[in-house]
Amino acid sequence: MIPALGLLAGILIGVVLQPDVPIWLQPYLPIAVIAALDAVFGGVRAVLDGIFDDKVFVISFLSNVIVAALIVYLGDQLGVGAQLSTGVVVVLGVRIFSNVASIRRHLFHA
Amino acid sequence: MTAPAPTPARRPDASMTLLTEMLERPLDPGYAAASARRAAAGGPRSTPVGSTLVAVTAILLGLLFAVSATTVRRGEASAGTVRKDLISQIESRRAVVDERSAAIRDRQTEITRLESNALGATENGLRQELQALAAATGNVAVEGPGLLVTLNDKPTDDATPTAGDDQGKVLSRDLFIVVNSLWQSGAEAIAINGQRLTVRSPIRFAGEAILVNFRPLSPPYVISAIGDPAALPAAFAETVGGAYLKSLTDNFGIVTSVDGADHISLPGATRVTVDKAVVQGGTK
């Protein structure tokens, strides 16, 4: 309940304030969103599995976002930013799908 | 020598452990570990600090999603406005160029008139020489019989041609092969889409457009050449250009036509004056 409210509050703050993202930060946004989604679905699944843990959720979110940003940065410096980003999206995408499938099994028993 | 220790049977998909790991255990193993630790220690399921952390993280998440969405949307919008701005700039500059070209032509007509006035009726020979020179250099508008060579891109079915599909497009090379052949077969004055060719006229290719006299042209390209109506068509058909036009049509589907015309009028060029070049031995 609290996390859902927090999520809503965050979205509202973002929409109302419309903060300007500095241009150097913009390439990291899409990959950060994917990493955050992975952490969110992991957390939801953990809740449904009954093994949710605050600390693990927070740390997994932060580390996901930071590592994803680091990979994009490294890729940009090496000149293979697009390829590395694709790799990150594939890995996280597969995880998101598996976690969503597991959530679906929990919720709908199907 | 000892027999090698028996190795445990390899899994058939041992070389794909990364994929297996990713597909079979998508959940962070940390959750299970933490849960097991908690069960062993008998601690509470959640602490106030932990709940606050989760709430803060959730706010961060929402912020991240919202900011990303607005940033992407704003980027698209600004790209559109930049594009529109550039297009309007191009159009206004082009209008300025057209305006100034017209002004130059007006001035040139005036100069020609003043020149003939100044020379007066007495200097008839001089005036004729001047007119002949002006016509030859492309300085004045001329008219006469000649040939119209038209080249057009291959007609496409879809309204939006796909990028890279330039097999059926007229290239600058096509134009200068035709123009060179026309000069070779005795053309006296040539213009492409109203751009008079002079000794200082480049035919260039820039991006997608053909530039003549540094002005971008759009198809169809009409090359008007003034010359002897009896000799020019036959002579042109025998040059490289005649055969080249046919091969363009046969191989690439480019639409070409060569028509004789009784009366063609060509505009004068707007840019024939020289600044640094002076006649050898003469004074400027």
Chai-1 contact restraints between the chains, C-beta under 6 A:
chainA,res_idxA,chainB,res_idxB,connection_type,confidence,min_distance_angstrom,max_distance_angstrom,comment,restraint_id
A,I2,B,A55,contact,1.0,0.0,6.0,A-B,restraint_1
A,P3,B,V54,contact,1.0,0.0,6.0,A-B,restraint_2
A,P3,B,A58,contact,1.0,0.0,6.0,A-B,restraint_3
A,G6,B,A55,contact,1.0,0.0,6.0,A-B,restraint_4
A,G6,B,A58,contact,1.0,0.0,6.0,A-B,restraint_5
A,G6,B,I59,contact,1.0,0.0,6.0,A-B,restraint_6
A,L7,B,A58,contact,1.0,0.0,6.0,A-B,restraint_7
A,L7,B,L61,contact,1.0,0.0,6.0,A-B,restraint_8
A,L7,B,G62,contact,1.0,0.0,6.0,A-B,restraint_9
A,A9,B,I59,contact,1.0,0.0,6.0,A-B,restraint_10
A,G10,B,I59,contact,1.0,0.0,6.0,A-B,restraint_11
A,G10,B,G62,contact,1.0,0.0,6.0,A-B,restraint_12
A,G10,B,L63,contact,1.0,0.0,6.0,A-B,restraint_13
A,I11,B,G62,contact,1.0,0.0,6.0,A-B,restraint_14
A,I11,B,A66,contact,1.0,0.0,6.0,A-B,restraint_15
A,I13,B,L63,contact,1.0,0.0,6.0,A-B,restraint_16
A,G14,B,L63,contact,1.0,0.0,6.0,A-B,restraint_17
A,G14,B,A66,contact,1.0,0.0,6.0,A-B,restraint_18
A,G14,B,V67,contact,1.0,0.0,6.0,A-B,restraint_19
A,V15,B,A66,contact,1.0,0.0,6.0,A-B,restraint_20
A,Q18,B,T70,contact,1.0,0.0,6.0,A-B,restraint_21
A,V21,B,T71,contact,1.0,0.0,6.0,A-B,restraint_22
A,L29,B,S68,contact,1.0,0.0,6.0,A-B,restraint_23
A,V33,B,S68,contact,1.0,0.0,6.0,A-B,restraint_24
A,A36,B,L61,contact,1.0,0.0,6.0,A-B,restraint_25
A,A36,B,L64,contact,1.0,0.0,6.0,A-B,restraint_26
A,G42,B,L27,contact,1.0,0.0,6.0,A-B,restraint_27
A,G42,B,D28,contact,1.0,0.0,6.0,A-B,restraint_28
A,R45,B,L27,contact,1.0,0.0,6.0,A-B,restraint_29
A,A46,B,Y31,contact,1.0,0.0,6.0,A-B,restraint_30
A,I51,B,Y31,contact,1.0,0.0,6.0,A-B,restraint_31
A,I51,B,A32,contact,1.0,0.0,6.0,A-B,restraint_32
A,I51,B,S35,contact,1.0,0.0,6.0,A-B,restraint_33
A,D53,B,Y31,contact,1.0,0.0,6.0,A-B,restraint_34
A,D53,B,A34,contact,1.0,0.0,6.0,A-B,restraint_35
A,D54,B,S46,contact,1.0,0.0,6.0,A-B,restraint_36
A,D54,B,G50,contact,1.0,0.0,6.0,A-B,restraint_37
A,D54,B,L53,contact,1.0,0.0,6.0,A-B,restraint_38
A,D54,B,V54,contact,1.0,0.0,6.0,A-B,restraint_39
A,V56,B,G30,contact,1.0,0.0,6.0,A-B,restraint_40
A,V56,B,Y31,contact,1.0,0.0,6.0,A-B,restraint_41
A,V56,B,A34,contact,1.0,0.0,6.0,A-B,restraint_42
A,V58,B,L53,contact,1.0,0.0,6.0,A-B,restraint_43
A,V58,B,T57,contact,1.0,0.0,6.0,A-B,restraint_44
A,S60,B,D28,contact,1.0,0.0,6.0,A-B,restraint_45
A,F61,B,T57,contact,1.0,0.0,6.0,A-B,restraint_46
A,V94,B,M22,contact,1.0,0.0,6.0,A-B,restraint_47
A,R95,B,P26,contact,1.0,0.0,6.0,A-B,restraint_48
A,S98,B,P26,contact,1.0,0.0,6.0,A-B,restraint_49
A,N99,B,P26,contact,1.0,0.0,6.0,A-B,restraint_50
